[in-house]
Amino acid sequence: MSSLRVLAMSLENIIDKLFVESDKRREYIGASAVGNPCLRAIQFYWLHLQGRVEKPAFEPRILRIFDRGNVYEEQIRKWMLASGFVFETDDTKLQFSDLDDKFKGHVDGVLLEGPLNLDYPVLWECKCLNDKNSIKLEQQGLKTCKPGYYAQVQLYMYYLELKSCLFTWISADTMKIYDEVVVFDKAFAKDLIDNVALVLEYTGKNKFLPRNQDKFRCRYCDYEKVCFTGEA
C-alpha cells in the first residue's frame, strides 16, 4: 500500500472522529422530528433526547452527508443574495420555542424581498438531495414525497406567522436547483403541535403511546428494536 493511500485513510479517520464527537444530543424536540405519522416513534426520539433509551448511531459518512446540506444551503443563500433577494437578519425572528422550551426550531431563512413574484415575507427552507429524490420530489410535490419536510415548514410558518414558503432543493449530482411554493395550512400545523404536546404528556406520566401498525414503516424505524422488545 502506498504512503499516499495510508495518509488518505488516516485523514478520513481523523475527520470521522470529529463528526462523532460533534454529534451531540439535543435537549428538545425539533420541528424536523415531528412529521413522523407514528407518535410512538416521536416519543422514543424524545426519550432518546432525555437519555432514557439508546438510538443507533449514524456512521460518520452519513453525518458528513447531513453536513453537506449545510454547505449547499450557504452557497445557495450567497447566490440568492447576489441575485437580489433580501433575507431577514434578526435571528430572533428566525426561531421559535414552545411547550416549556421542549419544542424548538430554527429556520433556514425568511425572504423579505426578491425578484420572484411572491407575497413577501416568505419562509425559505433549503435541502440537498440526490438526483433520484430530486426528480421524485419535483414530480410528486413536497406533501406527498417528503411529508417530514412538509410538516417542518408548516410548523415554521405557524410560529413565524408566515403565509407561504419557498422550499428550495438542489441535486448534489447535477447541481440543478428546484423550488416549490408551499401554502400555509394552519389546521395541519396545529395538529402537529397537539401531537408533540401529547408525546410530552404521555412521557411525563411514564406511559407509552400506541404502536403504529404499519409493519413496513416499523422495519425502517430507528427504534424498532427497543419498541418491540420492551427494553425501554
Buried (B, 14 or more C-beta within 10 A) or exposed (E): EEEEEEEEEEEEEEEBEEBEEEEEEEEBBBBEBBBBEBBBBBBBBBBBBEEEBBBEEBEBEEBBBEEEBEEBBEBBBEEBEEEEBBBBEEEEEBEBEBBEEBBBBEBBBBBEEBEBEBEBBBBBBBBBBEEEBBBBBBEEEBBEBBEBBBBBBBBBBBBBEBBBBBBBBBBBEEEEBBBBBBEBBEEBBEEBBEBBBBBBEBBEEEEBBEEBEEEEBBEEBBBBEBBEEEEE
